[in-house]
Amino acid sequence: ARPPVVQAVPAAAPADLAAAARTYYALGRAGDARNVAFLRTALRAESDPALRLAVAEAAYLSDPDGDTARRTFLEAVSPDAASPGRLWAARGADDPPPVVGSLGELATEGGGEALARLVEVTQATPFDPRLADAIGDAVAEAAAGAPEELVHALRLAPVAAQEAAIAALGSGLARSEERE
């Protein structure tokens, strides 16, 4: 038997990624839960992992209390280190930071899957030092909001993710005004 052929997913050009992500985020920021169905359809049509992440976050932003929107977002967050960085690099100067804030909100609530995803994202090689700071801040907030759950997520994570998350936590705590 021959091994399956794995084809690389083509990445969108930075300008195309930025334009498409802005469109999806505009739908998400509208805060209309009726957009979730459209965004889930768009998610199935997109192949670029960074753009899929933007679409999924837009679904979450459309209905942050909806289980379907939350699940859609968390499933799109992968240990792919490049996607969050590519989204950060593609955003405009006035655009809110993508991914980390939403993931941090869910992790602070103590959700096991959200915490696991946040720990995975700490391994992202930041294209922008602001991304590393945002990740550290999100981990510090999760530690304040769900300390026991974060420790549990760290125990379940691979060693590399544990080390990255602990370093991010230290960085976030050093910048935090509430170090308790």
Secondary structure, DSSP 8 states (H G I E B T S, - for coil): -------------HHHHHHHHHHHHHHHHTT-TTHHHHHHHHHHH---HHHHHHHHHHHHHH-TT-HHHHHHHHHH--S-THHHHHHHHHS-TTS---SHHHHHHHHHTT-HHHHHHHHHHTT---SSHHHHHHHHHHHHHHHHH-HHHHHHHHHHS-HHHHHHHHHHHHHHHHH-S---
